Amino acid sequence: MKPIKDNVLVELDDRVSISKGGIHIPAISQTTGEWGTVVATGSECLDLSEGDRVLVLKTQGTHYIQQGKDMVILPEKKVLAIDVA
């Protein structure tokens, strides 16, 4: 899939976390942000490129499943941060 204009396609990280005690914490109980990796960008994206690790809000964009992976497509301006580490 290739996003158009300033949209980006992000593959979200696995949403299930495990506490130190071994308890599974569902995504709904976690923070409102999600980390993921940009897998494609539209032709008008200026600041993001494929492979960038980004933070997005769970409530932003269009979420869907593609080949068993959680994906979201959203405008570049809705990305909150880029991981520089």
Number of C-alpha atoms within 10 A of each C-alpha: 8 12 18 15 13 17 21 28 26 28 22 20 14 12 13 13 14 10 9 7 6 8 9 11 13 11 15 10 9 12 9 11 15 18 21 23 20 21 18 21 25 18 13 13 17 11 10 19 15 13 12 17 21 21 19 22 14 16 10 14 19 11 17 12 10 11 6 7 12 16 21 21 19 19 18 20 13 14 17 13 11 16 11 7 4
